[in-house]
Amino acid sequence: MNIPFFGTKESKPKPKKSILREWLDAAVFAIVAATIIRTFFIEAYTIPTPSMEKSLLVNDYLFVSKMHYGARLPMTPIAVPFVHHTIPILNVKSYTTAIQAPYKRLWGFSQIDRYDDVVFNYPQDTEWNSSRPVDKKENYIKRCVALPGDTLQVKNRVLYINGKPGYAPRFMQSNYVVQNSLGQPGLSDEQQDEYRITPVDPSYPQLYSLTEEEAKALREIPNMQIQLLNEMQGIKDSFPQSECFPHDPTNFPWNIDFYGPLWIPKKGATITLTKENISLYREVITQYEGHTLDTSTYPFLIDGKAANQYTFGMNYYFMMGDNRHNSADSRIWGYVPENHIVGKAWFIWMSFDKYGIRWKRLFRGVKSLEK
């Protein structure tokens, strides 16, 4: 008697993928994996300007950690991968604002520490920056010198935090006028190469950004005269520079060497608003926290309601460049809101200048280079 067999039928072999399909699958996987890594773990960044010289140098290629402070979830999720806000060559924006997500951040290894090197989105609204969403604004890197709730002051180039002298980076630079005894620009091309320094602006060959060590070394050259630019210009306390935040020289006659005292806004803290201090908080209330503000009457009108107090909805930070006289930083454009924070500068994987690769900087942690 034949007993029927009820087993499974032998499956047919799957058709083999074409080479084109295999390459396409691999490309899609690579794009997705790289996007996840770039969004939640690390992202490559290049130092484009000398504002952090000589702690971080122009053409330092570094990785920025999104893990330390917690990755910020995409606020503009529909965008072309691997480009920030503009598609190269085509020169068109790389994203659409059809869908916008609220600010949220994942858990991180740590909070921002005072004096961390931080990458953030440039907060100030400008002609080229104002129409972009927060996460598509330009990336900047500076040193976070003051945390929420700190009181910051600069007195004759010396930073003070909460009344005590703050961290002075080893490679902090200031602008010096360097000339010979005849009043002519004092450094030859050979000397510039020897000390690896160049003029701040080719139009002013006697003006250099120098560390204290470099200035000391140049003073040992016979017939060389070196003086701080701001001392020559007579810039002292209560000598207002209108470009300094909060751009209110009447109430805050500050300059980049004599700045503050300034209290840094902290989430949940409440302050009293006055006609004298409103310039310190106008952008926080309107641009960063999205309220309407009418200062034509007092008490002011916030969202149409009379108010002489304000409670902050976010934490804010104060950023400065180590190249103190050649850095557009918080002394110029004010606080950096927490939702603008991108990540922590972690380590350098490539670095070069006109002399070639800077081998001693490769695969070095950013903190180790500052010691």
ZADOVO-763464 format. One line per 2 residues: number of its first residue (from 1); for each residue x, y, z of C-alpha. Coordinates in steps of 0.001 Angstrom, whole numbers, plus 500000, padded with zeros to 6 digits. Example, Ala and Ser with C-alpha at 12.3 -4.5 7.8 and 13.67 -1.06 7.14 Angstrom:
<rs>
1	512300/495500/507800  513670/498940/507140
</rs>
This chain:
<rs>
1	500000/500000/500000  501420/503341/499005
3	501292/505956/501742  501159/509507/500366
5	503916/511892/501528  502643/515216/502799
7	505962/517014/503205  506726/520535/501947
9	507360/521090/498306  510871/521769/497258
11	511281/525539/497039  512465/527124/493840
13	515801/528933/493969  515497/532728/494111
15	516529/534493/490971  520015/535934/491275
17	520207/539724/491650  521757/541633/488830
19	525028/543448/489469  523188/546763/489161
21	520654/545677/491806  523443/544531/494138
23	525222/547871/493788  521954/549744/494361
25	521176/547760/497530  524693/548348/498829
27	524439/552079/498114  521093/552395/499897
29	522431/550509/502907  525567/552684/503001
31	523521/555899/502818  521155/554802/505588
33	523990/553592/507825  526067/556741/507275
35	523054/558965/507923  522334/557203/511213
37	525977/557519/512277  526105/561195/511258
39	522836/562017/513029  523226/560110/516283
41	526923/559370/516809  529664/561402/515101
43	529948/563903/512274  532965/565233/510401
45	533689/568943/510630  536373/571249/509223
47	537785/574327/510951  537226/577065/508339
49	538346/580233/510175  541136/581261/512591
51	538791/582194/515460  540057/579270/517597
53	543755/579605/516679  546025/578209/517911
55	544021/575692/519892  542167/574536/516791
57	543718/575437/513457  542346/576248/510034
59	542190/572968/508087  541921/570806/511152
61	539537/568000/510196  537832/566695/513302
63	535015/564454/514442  532225/565980/516474
65	530556/563725/519013  526764/563800/519103
67	526824/561249/521942  528354/563392/524684
69	525523/565926/524990  522899/563639/523477
71	521996/563585/519801  519525/566225/518713
73	516702/564607/516764  516329/566035/513241
75	514151/569138/513285  514071/569242/509480
77	513819/565522/508668  513343/565704/504895
79	516727/566606/503442  519369/565420/500998
81	521899/563203/502818  525491/564316/503527
83	525003/568023/502799  524115/570633/505360
85	521841/573277/503867  522884/573754/500233
87	523473/571265/497410  526902/571969/495901
89	527135/573071/492253  523347/573388/491977
91	523425/575976/494783  519885/575178/495931
93	518721/574318/499420  519042/570675/500405
95	515911/570426/502551  512223/571157/502664
97	510339/572734/505567  507112/570916/504656
99	507611/568879/507827  509170/570431/510942
101	509711/568567/514208  509969/570124/517675
103	513318/570256/519458  514138/567032/521290
105	517456/565592/522418  518396/562042/523358
107	520187/561175/526586  523921/561889/526452
109	527079/560911/528306  527449/564327/529903
111	526249/567886/530083  528175/570730/528467
113	531123/571493/530712  532547/574941/531104
115	535396/575456/528566  534352/572611/526251
117	534949/573145/522516  531385/573088/521204
119	529908/572963/517707  526591/574783/517378
121	524307/576384/514824  524989/580092/514407
123	522109/581710/516290  521948/585244/514949
125	519447/586075/512262  521226/587567/509266
127	520403/588042/505623  521981/584673/504771
129	520997/582793/507933  517548/583931/509089
131	515345/581968/506686  516853/578609/507602
133	515535/576216/510265  517665/575948/513396
135	519378/572700/512415  520204/574035/508936
137	521923/577205/510078  525690/577514/509694
139	527856/575376/511977  530247/577287/514251
141	532802/576099/516794  533831/578067/519894
143	534766/577499/523510  531848/577483/525938
145	533096/579858/528635  529870/580359/530604
147	526977/578053/531482  523334/578827/532274
149	523152/580854/535495  526799/581991/535330
151	527802/585637/535502  530513/586475/532982
153	532845/589439/532776  535951/590319/530752
155	538329/592842/532305  541324/593889/530233
157	541188/590621/528215  540975/588474/531383
159	537866/586298/531667  536018/586125/534989
161	533249/583648/535772  531146/584239/538874
163	533709/586735/540117  536735/584415/539781
165	539380/584294/537015  538310/581857/534321
167	540247/579474/532122  542933/581112/529977
169	543712/578798/527035  547402/578136/526612
171	547246/579190/522961  544948/582198/523415
173	545809/584930/520936  545479/588706/520825
175	546204/591287/518138  549644/592902/518267
177	551252/595584/516137  554728/594355/515138
179	557116/596864/513586  560780/597791/513583
181	562395/600852/515106  561609/602828/511948
183	557891/602105/512293  557855/599748/509304
185	556331/596251/509284  558858/594255/511232
187	558699/590625/510060  560198/589340/506844
189	558709/586427/504922  561469/584246/506349
191	560613/585237/509913  556911/584617/509286
193	557759/581117/508068  560055/580538/511054
195	557361/581445/513574  554527/580177/511347
197	552538/583380/511700  550930/585575/509062
199	549366/589052/509183  545719/589232/510236
201	545002/591108/507004  547421/591453/504047
203	546408/595116/503885  547912/595611/507371
205	551249/593725/507297  552210/594945/510777
207	549153/593392/512528  549491/589822/513865
209	547506/587506/516132  549998/586152/518647
211	550057/584017/521751  551862/585378/524815
213	554758/582977/524072  555044/584206/520483
215	554945/587854/521540  557697/587184/524082
217	559862/585484/521446  559424/588336/518955
219	560373/590914/521581  563813/589289/521755
221	564501/590207/518118  566718/593331/518026
223	564982/596618/517105  561540/594990/517182
225	558603/596876/518694  555523/594951/519773
227	552388/596401/521363  548825/595260/521885
229	546577/596873/519291  543848/597783/521756
231	546374/599468/524049  547583/601558/521107
233	543984/602463/520310  543310/603408/523929
235	540427/600956/524330  539611/600820/528025
237	536676/600178/530317  533479/602075/529366
239	534780/602543/525812  531749/601224/523908
241	531966/599267/520672  528556/599351/519019
243	529038/595918/517435  529127/594279/520883
245	526018/592516/522193  523482/593751/523259
247	524209/596641/520843  523020/599159/523426
249	526031/601376/524254  523923/603729/526348
251	523062/601108/528951  525909/598670/528254
253	529074/600539/527147  531064/597347/526568
255	533867/596332/524230  535557/592998/523500
257	538282/593528/526141  536028/595041/528810
259	532732/593186/528679  529963/592595/531210
261	529103/591653/533870  526454/589588/532086
263	524192/586940/533617  523530/583950/531319
265	519834/582939/531111  518876/579636/532739
267	515802/577505/532078  513104/578135/534690
269	514737/581297/536063  512596/584445/536227
271	513981/587943/535744  512449/591408/536001
273	512331/593249/532700  513071/596964/532576
275	513511/599541/529872  517232/599483/530673
277	517814/595711/530411  515317/594664/527721
279	518038/594745/525043  519693/591778/526833
281	516624/589582/526405  514771/590819/523308
283	516149/588113/520989  515644/585400/523616
285	511967/586282/523989  511173/586765/520313
287	513647/584898/518103  514607/581920/520289
289	511480/581300/522354  508891/582465/519825
291	506897/585108/521711  505727/588512/520536
293	507122/591534/522368  505911/595118/522346
295	508217/597542/524168  506301/600723/523281
297	504604/600649/526696  505641/599610/530195
299	504930/597057/531497  505830/595486/528166
301	503390/593354/526223  504434/589705/525782
303	502009/587755/523605  499625/590671/524072
305	499658/590526/527887  501226/593101/530204
307	504417/591738/531771  507417/593076/533641
309	508865/589623/534299  509933/586737/532093
311	510652/583040/532785  513147/581402/530447
313	512079/578295/528568  515585/577116/527586
315	519162/577102/528812  521667/579421/527153
317	525450/579415/526755  528163/582004/526132
319	530770/581082/523498  534149/582707/522833
321	537006/582047/520438  540561/581567/521684
323	541731/584094/519087  540143/586797/521203
325	540526/589733/518820  539586/587806/515667
327	536497/585912/516713  532865/586705/515974
329	531404/585137/519107  528890/585735/521899
331	530451/589116/522625  529097/590129/519219
333	525846/588168/518800  524875/587055/522299
335	523754/583771/523793  523559/580337/522165
337	520267/578522/522964  520385/574845/523930
339	518442/573809/520822  521301/575170/518667
341	523903/572845/520226  525227/570258/517738
343	527940/568384/519633  531362/568288/521262
345	534621/568614/519332  536223/565220/519944
347	539401/564395/517997  541330/565414/514883
349	541791/562869/512113  543547/565106/509543
351	545315/568452/509646  547426/570334/507127
353	548657/573785/506185  550750/575272/503379
355	553784/573452/504766  552124/570030/504508
357	550452/567572/506878  550637/568511/510562
359	551509/564995/511682  551598/565758/515417
361	547911/566697/515366  546616/563537/513679
363	544364/561280/515764  544751/563507/518800
365	541913/564355/521155  541003/568028/521124
367	541529/568343/524885  545011/566789/524684
369	546114/569446/522182  545258/572244/524618
371	547641/571072/527348
</rs>
